[in-house]
Amino acid sequence: MGEGEQPGDGVDLAQQSQIRAVGDVEVTLLSTGEGRWEVATGSTPIGRLMELPGSLDEPWRHFTVRTPAGDGEGVTDDWRAAVGYLLRVANS
């Protein structure tokens, strides 16, 4: 991060479907509306990524996830970490 940048700055999650690398796994992010993406590996859905607004204390973007079973992870400013949770659950 450069001087004056906050976590989440410069993250460009497109509003259309795209393939992104998370660790050594490629995942597909399919936008379902502003700040929400369905996440899949290949053709297998593994959950949903949701962007949350920042707070006064932490004005940068935050992310959370939900598995198809409805389980979720806490809030993070790193969307790759949030998707990593979905990958761990899908592979367990």
Phi, psi and omega per residue, in radians:
M1 nan 2.373 3.106
G2 -1.421 3.007 -3.133
E3 -1.056 2.316 3.115
G4 1.447 -0.104 3.125
E5 -1.495 2.641 3.114
Q6 -2.005 2.775 3.065
P7 -0.954 2.419 -3.140
G8 1.595 -0.282 3.092
D9 -1.095 2.473 3.068
G10 1.391 -0.006 3.090
V11 -1.305 2.150 -3.113
D12 -2.085 1.554 3.073
L13 -1.637 1.916 -3.061
A14 -1.087 2.764 3.136
Q15 -1.463 0.025 3.100
Q16 -2.017 3.113 3.108
S17 -1.178 2.413 3.075
Q18 -2.669 2.762 3.092
I19 -1.857 2.249 -3.130
R20 -2.254 2.597 3.096
A21 -1.528 2.311 3.021
V22 -2.205 1.814 -2.976
G23 1.137 -2.218 3.129
D24 -1.805 0.292 -3.115
V25 -2.004 2.387 3.039
E26 -1.628 2.266 3.096
V27 -2.108 2.641 3.068
T28 -1.758 2.262 3.063
L29 -1.908 2.061 -3.136
L30 -2.011 2.007 -3.108
S31 -1.127 2.325 3.061
T32 -2.033 0.225 -3.120
G33 2.489 3.001 -3.061
E34 -1.013 2.065 3.077
G35 1.370 0.294 3.132
R36 -2.408 2.350 3.139
W37 -2.395 2.390 2.936
E38 -1.423 2.396 -3.095
V39 -2.007 2.330 -3.141
A40 -2.470 2.676 2.936
T41 -1.942 2.060 -3.014
G42 1.089 -2.181 3.121
S43 -1.810 0.189 -3.105
T44 -1.732 1.983 3.088
P45 -1.168 2.363 3.117
I46 -2.073 -0.076 3.089
G47 2.652 -2.900 -3.103
R48 -2.262 2.364 3.058
L49 -1.809 2.304 -3.134
M50 -2.238 2.328 3.088
E51 -1.567 2.364 3.118
L52 -1.995 2.596 3.101
P53 -1.214 2.701 3.068
G54 -1.245 3.014 3.104
S55 -1.979 3.105 3.089
L56 -1.096 -0.675 -3.139
D57 -1.309 -0.587 -3.120
E58 -2.318 1.469 -2.997
P59 -1.287 -0.077 3.115
W60 -1.408 2.952 -3.099
R61 -1.226 2.623 3.080
H62 -2.250 2.778 -3.103
F63 -2.361 2.630 3.009
T64 -2.451 2.892 -3.110
V65 -2.371 2.800 3.013
R66 -2.380 2.380 3.058
T67 -1.416 2.928 3.060
P68 -1.013 -0.478 3.116
A69 -1.404 -0.090 3.125
G70 1.650 -0.016 3.089
D71 -1.272 2.621 -3.134
G72 -2.434 2.974 3.100
E73 -2.023 2.813 3.091
G74 -1.077 -2.994 -3.102
V75 -1.615 2.437 3.103
T76 -2.432 2.779 3.057
D77 -1.653 0.116 -3.109
D78 -2.061 1.809 -3.089
W79 -1.082 -0.543 3.117
R80 -1.149 -0.655 3.082
A81 -1.133 -0.694 3.111
A82 -1.098 -0.794 3.113
V83 -1.174 -0.581 3.070
G84 -1.008 -0.647 3.070
Y85 -1.055 -0.797 3.121
L86 -1.048 -0.710 3.122
L87 -1.118 -0.739 3.129
R88 -1.091 -0.752 3.133
V89 -1.144 -0.755 -3.124
A90 -1.118 -0.526 -3.099
N91 -1.653 0.069 -3.117
S92 -1.671 nan nan
